[in-house]
């Protein structure tokens, strides 16, 4: 039994060639991304003794103090904390909360908050002075 050879038109040949090129490019892109991921995974571990110490997320602390002032005193505040504080247990630092009274005369007051780092995981406590 003899099978009939398939006949491709020139247009079909161009489509097949284009599909092959697209597939090769996709495979090359995926391979490059996988290689980049492997290379980026190689590096120093943060558990080494010479690793840089992390800092407290002071922006998150400031937002937490603002929320507490609003919840407990019903005052909107703006809190400013130091930019970089080492995340060391027992370390303390000061943040300043600025509030404006809700009734005339509208006075602005600044309240210091003493923040204490409780753990190396970033847990802190704070108390207004």
N, C-alpha and C positions, 0 to 999 in steps of 0.2 A: 504494500500500500504506500502510495506516494502522497506526501502532504504538500499542499500548495504553499510556496514561500509567501511570507507576509510582505506586502507592498506598503512602503511608507512614502508619503508625499514629502516634498521639501519642507513644508510648514511643520509637519510632525517631527521631522529631524531637528529643526531649530528648537522646538518646544522641549524635546528630550534633552538636548544639549544644555539649554537654559536651566532646566530642572536639576541636572547633574551639577552645574556650576553653583546654583543656589544651595544645594545640599552640601557640597564641599565647603562653601563659605560658612554655613551654619556649624558644621562639624569643627572647622578651624576656630570659630568664635567660642564654641563650648570648650574646646581643648585649652584655648588661651585663658579663659575664665577659670577653669579648673586648676591650671598651673599657677595662676595668680593667687588663688585661694590657698593652695598648698604652700606657696612661698610666704604668704602673709601669716600663715599659721606657725611658721618657724620663727622663733624669737625667744627672748628671755621670759622666764616665768615670773609672775609677780610674787611668788613665794620665796624668792631668794633673799638672802640677808642684805644684799646691796641694793634691793629694789627701792625706788623712790617712795617716800611716804605719801599717803593720800591725804587730801584735805576734807574738812567738813563742808557739806553742801550748805553754805551760809545763806544762799538765796532761798533755799527750802526752809531754813530756820526762820528767816525774816518773814516769809509767808505764813508760817505757823504762828508766830507771835502776832501778826496782824489779825489772823483769824481768831485767836484767843481774845484779843482786845475787843474785837467786834462782838464776839459771843458773850463775853462776861461784862463788858462796860458799855456796849452798844455805841461804840465810837469807831469811826473809820480812822485808820492810822497809816503812817508810812514808817517802815522800819529799815534802818541802815545797820548792817553788820560788816565786820572786816572782810576783805576779799579772800584772804587765804589764812586758814587756821588749821594747823596739823590735827589729824584725827587721832589724838592720843588720849587714852583714858585718864580722867582727872583734869585735863586741860580746861581752863576757863577763859572766856572772852566776853566782851560787852557789846550789846546791840542797843541802839537808841530808837525808841518809838516816839514819833511826833504825832500829836493829836490836836484837834481843834475843838473847842467847846461847841455844843449844839445851840446854846442860847446866848443872846447878847449879854454882855460884851463878849465877842468871839475872841477868846484868848487861845494862844498856842502854847502847849506844854510839851516838854520833852521828858520821857521816862526811860531811865536806863534799865536794861534787863541783863542779868548775869546768866550766861549760858555755860553749862558744864557738860563736857563730853563724858558720857557714861560708858561707852564701849568703843572698840576699834571698828565696829560695824557702822558707826555714825549715829548711834542713838544719843540724844541730848536731852537735858532738862533745862528749864529756864525759870527765873523768878524775877519779878519786877521789884525794883528798889523803892 
